[in-house]
Amino acid sequence: MTGSEYANLIAQYIVKNYGGRGLEAYREVSFGKTIIGKNRRIDVFVVRPGTPDALAIECKYQDSLGTVDEKIPYTLDDLESLRMPACVTYAGQGFSSGILHMLAASPIAAYCLPAGDLAPSNATRELDHVLAMTFKWWDLVLTGKPVTVL
């Protein structure tokens, strides 16, 4: 899978599962400047029209060892500089263990690898939770939890 195919997969997953909640996903949206002054292009820009709510998503897929490890710290720093909710989704077997630890520990990183049917699963849970926090959908994180009555 290429990086572009992965970003398309993430956008399709969001539209299929959250379009009914009013979300729209756009690919390759120009959005301000990066931390080094280059023109920024967001891989997947998610909005809920009629509200101020939006989420910028950078997508990183790496299935073999390569240069993606060097890009992850920059990506995290750049997303943290945005003045809006943002995250990096990632998947693939080509990340070093150090970068996987960095991504797992980052509050703005979410592992996500939707299956062919695009159904929510354990492999999409982290992105689902980012969407829940961004768009205030607490029912997504409370599914199956009983109400505590004191």
C-alpha angles and dihedrals in degrees: 000000000000125000090253092051089050092051089049089051092052092048091048091048092053095047093046095048103030105025087093088061089056101264123145124192126208127190127225100002118182107233123172126288133318123236088269094049100258122134107269123226116192113216095214122010113192121196138172103215116228092030134076089240120120141145129205114211127192113196124212122183122172123170098172134036111277146116097312090096090065091051098052099074090048091048092051092048092047094050091048088057092060114101092224138058111293140164142177118232117204142182141155138083098263100086119105117241090250092055091045088055090049092050094045090052096046117100089212099050125089128184109223132168112159117205121238093272090053091228119154112260143149086286091061099035096102093054090043088056092049089052090047092053094044097047097031097243100154092168088073092063096037097053108135095006116126119230111252113229117195 
